Amino acid sequence: MPTLFNDERSRRIDPQMLETCHRDHLERYNFALQFAAGRRVLDIGCAFGYGSARLAAIATEVKAIDLYDEALAAAKQSYQLTNLHFAKMDGCALTFPDQSFDMVVSFEVVEHVDEPQQFLAGIRRVLRPGGIAVLSTPNALVSAADGVLSDPTHLREYTPQQFRAELLGAGFNNVELQGQRLSEGVWKVHAMRAQMAWLDVLGLRRILSGSFKSQVLAALVRLRFARPIDQVAEAKITSELDDAFVQLAICRV
């Protein structure tokens, strides 16, 4: 079976550094919050659980699944909410009964799986009538404009037309696409983080907390750009797809 989020890049995402290094991840979950109130939610590919916990703050219940043991262990330790439950499960082989959830969230997963139709059909199966799925994946028109996938762990990247066709083929009949544009500052912050790691010849980053490293990086960004990091690394979601690095699908049943 395919493996979700079992790669070195996913393992390096430190939840304490999300605000500085991975604002695009947070923004996708913030976008999903508008649909989550009072719903029973499934989060597929939850990684370290930071987004699942945000959803659980307003959802009736959140089931969060992944295949990466270390991430799940960290999530269970970090986010202990009565309505939030983490489990190891393959997103392409969901064991939940039909029509179990009001909402399914899965960000940056479909491009990793071997059988995308099986994956998407499973999501459609577990949604109740009136349910909604919010999914994201890179927009190949931008992420792979030169014909090269943006991440070596991706098996594919879709154009909006291809992504819509994939979703319709899985049984969704109401699909709306929106785009997430990543500012130039997002890439510059990633480059600064890489430079920090390269300069750390003593390996101090391995013993320093993510919170401390995040504060240091935020301070360096302010020194370089004379602006706070949230104004430098923008990852807004709008209806525009033309220059969006990531596309989000809102799929209704």
Backbone hydrogen bonds in HBPLUS format (Angstrom, degrees):
<---DONOR---> <-ACCEPTOR-->    atom                        ^
c    i                          cat <-CA-CA->   ^        H-A-AA   ^      H-
h    n   atom  resd res      DA  || num        DHA   H-A  angle D-A-AA Bond
n    s   type  num  typ     dist DA aas  dist angle  dist       angle   num
A0011-ARG N   A0007-ASP O   3.21 MM   4  6.50 157.7  2.26 151.2 157.9     1
A0012-ARG N   A0008-GLU O   3.21 MM   4  6.40 130.3  2.47 141.8 153.2     2
A0012-ARG N   A0009-ARG O   3.14 MM   3  5.34 141.1  2.30 100.8 111.7     3
A0013-ILE N   A0010-SER O   3.21 MM   3  5.58 164.2  2.24 111.9 116.7     4
A0017-MET N   A0014-ASP O   2.78 MM   3  5.37 160.1  1.82 122.2 129.2     5
A0018-LEU N   A0015-PRO O   3.34 MM   3  5.24 168.5  2.35 104.3 106.0     6
A0020-THR N   A0017-MET O   3.18 MM   3  5.48 135.0  2.39 103.1 114.9     7
A0021-CYS N   A0017-MET O   2.78 MM   4  5.78 173.5  1.78 169.8 171.5     8
A0022-HIS N   A0018-LEU O   2.99 MM   4  4.56 145.2  2.12 117.7 126.8     9
A0025-HIS N   A0022-HIS O   3.06 MM   3  5.52 130.3  2.32 108.4 119.8    10
A0026-LEU N   A0022-HIS O   3.45 MM   4  6.90 159.3  2.49 149.7 154.1    11
A0027-GLU N   A0023-ARG O   2.91 MM   4  6.09 158.4  1.96 149.6 155.9    12
A0028-ARG N   A0024-ASP O   3.20 MM   4  6.39 147.7  2.31 141.8 148.5    13
A0029-TYR N   A0025-HIS O   3.39 MM   4  6.79 159.1  2.44 148.5 153.0    14
A0030-ASN N   A0026-LEU O   2.86 MM   4  6.14 158.2  1.90 153.8 161.1    15
A0031-PHE N   A0027-GLU O   2.89 MM   4  6.06 148.5  1.99 142.0 150.1    16
A0032-ALA N   A0028-ARG O   3.08 MM   4  6.38 150.3  2.17 142.1 149.6    17
A0033-LEU N   A0029-TYR O   3.11 MM   4  6.37 132.7  2.35 144.1 155.9    18
A0033-LEU N   A0030-ASN O   3.28 MM   3  5.25 137.1  2.48  94.1 105.5    19
A0035-PHE N   A0032-ALA O   3.02 MM   3  5.76 163.2  2.04 123.4 128.3    20
A0036-ALA N   A0033-LEU O   3.15 MM   3  5.09 151.9  2.23 104.2 112.4    21
A0039-ARG N   A0036-ALA O   3.07 MM   3  5.45 161.1  2.11 139.9 136.4    22
A0038-GLY N   A0058-ILE O   3.08 MM  20  6.52 160.8  2.12 145.7 142.5    23
A0060-THR N   A0039-ARG O   2.89 MM  21  5.27 139.7  2.05 124.0 135.2    24
A0102-ASP N   A0040-ARG O   2.88 MM  62  5.23 147.5  1.98 140.5 151.3    25
A0103-MET N   A0040-ARG O   3.21 MM  63  6.34 143.7  2.35 155.8 151.6    26
A0041-VAL N   A0061-GLU O   2.80 MM  20  6.12 170.2  1.81 159.3 159.3    27
A0063-LYS N   A0041-VAL O   2.82 MM  22  6.24 162.2  1.85 161.7 165.6    28
A0042-LEU N   A0103-MET O   2.90 MM  61  6.35 150.4  1.98 147.7 157.2    29
A0105-VAL N   A0042-LEU O   2.77 MM  63  6.16 162.7  1.80 165.0 170.4    30
A0043-ASP N   A0063-LYS O   2.80 MM  20  6.20 160.8  1.84 158.3 163.7    31
A0065-ILE N   A0043-ASP O   2.91 MM  22  6.28 165.4  1.93 167.6 170.3    32
A0044-ILE N   A0105-VAL O   2.86 MM  61  6.27 158.5  1.90 167.6 171.2    33
A0045-GLY N   A0065-ILE O   2.88 MM  20  5.86 141.2  2.03 141.8 154.3    34
A0046-CYS N   A0065-ILE O   3.03 MM  19  5.78 165.2  2.05 144.1 147.7    35
A0049-GLY N   A0046-CYS O   3.04 MM   3  5.26 166.3  2.06 131.5 133.4    36
A0053-ALA N   A0049-GLY O   3.01 MM   4  6.15 156.4  2.06 151.9 156.5    37
A0054-ARG N   A0050-TYR O   3.37 MM   4  6.62 146.8  2.48 133.1 141.2    38
A0055-LEU N   A0051-GLY O   3.01 MM   4  6.35 158.7  2.06 152.6 157.9    39
A0056-ALA N   A0052-SER O   2.89 MM   4  6.13 152.8  1.97 146.5 154.6    40
A0057-ALA N   A0054-ARG O   3.27 MM   3  5.39 144.3  2.41  98.3 108.1    41
A0058-ILE N   A0055-LEU O   3.12 MM   3  5.92 159.6  2.16 119.6 124.5    42
A0059-ALA N   A0055-LEU O   2.87 MM   4  5.85 146.9  1.98 152.2 161.9    43
A0062-VAL N   A0083-ASN O   2.80 MM  21  6.18 157.7  1.85 166.5 173.7    44
A0085-HIS N   A0062-VAL O   2.95 MM  23  6.34 160.7  1.99 163.6 170.1    45
A0064-ALA N   A0085-HIS O   2.81 MM  21  6.07 169.7  1.82 163.2 164.9    46
A0087-ALA N   A0064-ALA O   2.93 MM  23  6.36 145.6  2.05 158.7 165.3    47
A0066-ASP N   A0087-ALA O   3.28 MM  21  6.82 142.8  2.43 150.0 160.3    48
A0089-MET N   A0066-ASP O   3.08 MM  23  5.71 148.4  2.18 130.1 139.4    49
A0072-LEU N   A0068-TYR O   3.08 MM   4  6.35 163.3  2.11 157.3 162.4    50
A0073-ALA N   A0069-ASP O   2.90 MM   4  6.14 157.4  1.95 153.0 159.3    51
A0074-ALA N   A0070-GLU O   3.04 MM   4  6.25 158.6  2.09 145.6 150.9    52
A0075-ALA N   A0071-ALA O   2.86 MM   4  6.10 154.6  1.93 149.1 156.9    53
A0076-LYS N   A0072-LEU O   2.92 MM   4  6.12 163.3  1.95 152.5 155.8    54
A0077-GLN N   A0073-ALA O   3.15 MM   4  6.33 147.3  2.26 140.2 148.8    55
A0078-SER N   A0074-ALA O   2.91 MM   4  6.04 151.9  1.99 148.2 156.1    56
A0079-TYR N   A0075-ALA O   2.93 MM   4  5.83 162.9  1.96 156.6 159.3    57
A0084-LEU N   A0081-LEU O   3.19 MM   3  5.25 167.5  2.20 113.3 113.6    58
A0093-ALA N   A0090-ASP O   3.00 MM   3  5.27 164.5  2.02 113.9 117.9    59
A0099-GLN N   A0125-ARG O   3.03 MM  26  6.30 170.3  2.03 138.7 140.5    60
A0100-SER N   A0126-VAL O   2.77 MM  26  5.15 117.4  2.16 115.4 129.3    61
A0101-PHE N   A0126-VAL O   2.86 MM  25  5.99 164.6  1.88 170.6 171.7    62
A0128-ARG N   A0101-PHE O   2.84 MM  27  5.86 153.0  1.91 168.2 165.6    63
A0132-ILE N   A0102-ASP O   3.03 MM  30  6.50 149.4  2.12 140.1 147.2    64
A0104-VAL N   A0132-ILE O   2.99 MM  28  6.54 149.0  2.09 145.2 154.1    65
A0134-VAL N   A0104-VAL O   2.88 MM  30  6.39 155.5  1.94 160.7 168.9    66
A0106-SER N   A0134-VAL O   3.13 MM  28  6.59 157.1  2.19 153.7 155.9    67
A0136-SER N   A0106-SER O   3.19 MM  30  6.74 148.5  2.30 144.9 146.3    68
A0108-GLU N   A0136-SER O   3.05 MM  28  5.42 145.9  2.17 112.5 122.5    69
A0112-HIS N   A0109-VAL O   2.73 MM   3  5.44 163.3  1.76 128.3 134.3    70
A0155-LEU N   A0111-GLU O   2.78 MM  44  5.74 169.2  1.79 168.5 170.6    71
A0119-PHE N   A0115-GLU O   3.04 MM   4  6.31 159.7  2.09 155.5 161.8    72
A0120-LEU N   A0116-PRO O   2.88 MM   4  6.07 168.7  1.90 154.1 156.1    73
A0121-ALA N   A0117-GLN O   2.87 MM   4  5.84 158.0  1.92 144.5 151.4    74
A0122-GLY N   A0118-GLN O   3.06 MM   4  6.11 145.9  2.18 138.8 147.1    75
A0123-ILE N   A0119-PHE O   3.24 MM   4  6.60 149.4  2.33 141.8 149.5    76
A0124-ARG N   A0120-LEU O   2.97 MM   4  6.31 160.2  2.01 149.4 154.7    77
A0125-ARG N   A0121-ALA O   2.90 MM   4  6.09 149.8  1.99 142.7 151.0    78
A0126-VAL N   A0122-GLY O   3.21 MM   4  6.47 153.2  2.28 148.0 152.4    79
A0127-LEU N   A0124-ARG O   3.39 MM   3  5.46 154.9  2.46 101.4 108.5    80
A0131-GLY N   A0128-ARG O   2.81 MM   3  5.17 142.1  1.96 143.2 141.9    81
A0253-VAL N   A0131-GLY O   2.97 MM 122  5.32 159.4  2.01 151.8 150.7    82
A0133-ALA N   A0251-CYS O   2.75 MM 118  4.99 157.4  1.80 147.0 154.9    83
A0251-CYS N   A0133-ALA O   2.80 MM 118  4.99 172.3  1.80 156.9 159.0    84
A0135-LEU N   A0249-ALA O   3.01 MM 114  5.19 158.0  2.06 145.1 151.4    85
A0249-ALA N   A0135-LEU O   2.73 MM 114  5.19 162.1  1.76 153.8 160.3    86
A0137-THR N   A0247-GLN O   3.08 MM 110  5.69 149.1  2.18 154.0 163.5    87
A0247-GLN N   A0137-THR O   2.90 MM 110  5.69 179.4  1.90 164.3 164.2    88
A0139-ASN N   A0245-PHE O   2.82 MM 106  5.35 169.8  1.83 133.8 134.0    89
A0142-VAL N   A0139-ASN O   2.85 MM   3  5.70 156.9  1.90 128.1 134.2    90
A0143-SER N   A0139-ASN O   2.73 MM   4  5.66 160.9  1.76 155.5 154.7    91
A0140-ALA N   A0158-TYR O   2.68 MM  18  5.06 170.8  1.69 133.8 133.0    92
A0144-ALA N   A0140-ALA O   3.09 MM   4  4.64 145.5  2.21 107.3 116.6    93
A0147-GLY N   A0144-ALA O   2.88 MM   3  5.11 161.1  1.92 113.7 117.7    94
A0154-HIS N   A0151-ASP O   3.04 MM   3  5.56 164.3  2.07 117.8 122.9    95
A0163-PHE N   A0159-THR O   2.88 MM   4  6.13 161.3  1.92 161.0 166.7    96
A0164-ARG N   A0160-PRO O   2.95 MM   4  6.07 167.0  1.96 152.4 155.5    97
A0165-ALA N   A0161-GLN O   3.09 MM   4  6.24 158.3  2.13 142.4 148.5    98
A0166-GLU N   A0162-GLN O   2.94 MM   4  6.17 152.3  2.02 146.2 153.7    99
A0167-LEU N   A0163-PHE O   3.01 MM   4  6.30 156.9  2.07 151.7 157.4   100
A0168-LEU N   A0164-ARG O   2.90 MM   4  6.14 163.6  1.92 155.4 159.8   101
A0169-GLY N   A0165-ALA O   2.91 MM   4  6.00 152.9  1.99 143.6 151.3   102
A0170-ALA N   A0167-LEU O   3.11 MM   3  5.14 138.0  2.29  96.4 108.2   103
A0172-PHE N   A0167-LEU O   3.28 MM   5  5.82 160.0  2.32 152.2 146.3   104
A0171-GLY N   A0168-LEU O   3.10 MM   3  5.34 162.2  2.13 107.5 112.8   105
A0252-ARG N   A0174-ASN O   2.97 MM  78  5.33 162.8  1.99 153.7 158.8   106
A0176-GLU N   A0250-ILE O   2.99 MM  74  5.11 158.0  2.04 136.8 144.0   107
A0250-ILE N   A0176-GLU O   2.78 MM  74  5.11 165.2  1.80 154.7 159.9   108
A0178-GLN N   A0248-LEU O   2.80 MM  70  5.12 157.2  1.85 149.7 157.3   109
A0248-LEU N   A0178-GLN O   2.74 MM  70  5.12 167.9  1.75 148.7 152.7   110
A0179-GLY N   A0238-THR O   2.80 MM  59  5.50 154.6  1.86 158.5 165.3   111
A0238-THR N   A0179-GLY O   2.86 MM  59  5.50 155.9  1.92 161.2 165.7   112
A0180-GLN N   A0246-VAL O   2.74 MM  66  5.00 161.8  1.77 153.4 152.3   113
A0245-PHE N   A0180-GLN O   3.10 MM  65  6.12 123.3  2.43 135.5 139.4   114
A0246-VAL N   A0180-GLN O   3.24 MM  66  5.00 167.8  2.26 141.3 144.2   115
A0181-ARG N   A0236-LYS O   3.10 MM  55  5.88 138.8  2.27 170.1 170.3   116
A0183-SER N   A0234-GLU O   2.97 MM  51  5.33 174.6  1.98 156.0 157.0   117
A0186-VAL N   A0183-SER O   2.99 MM   3  5.50 144.0  2.12 111.3 120.3   118
A0188-LYS N   A0184-GLU O   3.12 MM   4  6.45 152.2  2.20 145.9 154.5   119
A0189-VAL N   A0185-GLY O   2.88 MM   4  6.04 155.4  1.94 149.7 154.9   120
A0190-HIS N   A0186-VAL O   3.13 MM   4  6.42 157.7  2.18 144.2 150.2   121
A0191-ALA N   A0187-TRP O   2.95 MM   4  6.20 151.7  2.03 142.9 150.8   122
A0192-MET N   A0188-LYS O   2.90 MM   4  6.19 150.7  1.98 145.4 153.3   123
A0193-ARG N   A0189-VAL O   2.93 MM   4  6.21 155.5  1.99 149.7 156.3   124
A0194-ALA N   A0190-HIS O   2.99 MM   4  6.26 155.5  2.05 146.8 153.3   125
A0195-GLN N   A0191-ALA O   2.91 MM   4  6.18 151.4  2.00 145.2 153.2   126
A0196-MET N   A0192-MET O   2.92 MM   4  6.21 152.6  2.00 147.5 154.6   127
A0197-ALA N   A0193-ARG O   3.08 MM   4  6.42 154.7  2.15 146.5 152.8   128
A0198-TRP N   A0194-ALA O   2.90 MM   4  6.18 154.2  1.97 146.9 154.4   129
A0199-LEU N   A0195-GLN O   2.92 MM   4  6.10 153.2  2.00 150.3 156.5   130
A0200-ASP N   A0197-ALA O   3.25 MM   3  5.16 142.8  2.40  95.0 105.6   131
A0201-VAL N   A0199-LEU O   2.87 MM   2  5.61 133.0  2.09 108.1  93.6   132
A0203-GLY N   A0200-ASP O   3.11 MM   3  5.45 159.6  2.15 109.3 115.8   133
A0206-ARG N   A0203-GLY O   3.20 MM   3  5.91 159.9  2.24 116.7 121.9   134
A0207-ILE N   A0204-LEU O   2.95 MM   3  5.56 155.0  2.02 117.3 124.4   135
A0208-LEU N   A0204-LEU O   3.07 MM   4  6.26 134.8  2.29 151.9 165.0   136
A0213-LYS N   A0209-SER O   3.08 MM   4  6.40 167.6  2.10 154.2 157.2   137
A0214-SER N   A0210-GLY O   2.85 MM   4  5.96 151.2  1.93 146.2 154.5   138
A0215-GLN N   A0211-SER O   3.04 MM   4  6.30 152.4  2.12 144.2 150.9   139
A0216-VAL N   A0212-PHE O   2.99 MM   4  6.30 157.1  2.04 151.8 158.0   140
A0217-LEU N   A0213-LYS O   2.96 MM   4  6.16 165.5  1.98 149.9 153.6   141
A0218-ALA N   A0214-SER O   2.92 MM   4  6.07 160.7  1.96 147.6 153.4   142
A0219-ALA N   A0215-GLN O   2.99 MM   4  6.15 152.3  2.07 143.5 150.7   143
A0220-LEU N   A0216-VAL O   2.96 MM   4  6.26 155.1  2.03 149.5 156.4   144
A0221-VAL N   A0217-LEU O   2.90 MM   4  6.15 154.8  1.97 151.7 158.6   145
A0222-ARG N   A0218-ALA O   3.05 MM   4  6.30 157.2  2.11 143.8 149.6   146
A0223-LEU N   A0219-ALA O   2.99 MM   4  6.26 153.3  2.07 145.6 153.0   147
A0224-ARG N   A0220-LEU O   2.97 MM   4  6.16 154.7  2.03 146.6 153.1   148
A0225-PHE N   A0221-VAL O   2.85 MM   4  5.91 167.5  1.87 157.2 160.5   149
A0226-ALA N   A0222-ARG O   2.75 MM   4  4.79 133.7  1.97 130.3 137.8   150
A0231-GLN N   A0228-PRO O   2.99 MM   3  5.63 153.8  2.06 117.5 125.4   151
A0232-VAL N   A0229-ILE O   3.08 MM   3  4.92 138.4  2.26  94.3 106.5   152
A0233-ALA N   A0229-ILE O   2.88 MM   4  5.88 176.1  1.88 162.1 161.8   153
A0244-ALA N   A0241-LEU O   3.24 MM   3  5.01 169.2  2.25 105.4 108.3   154
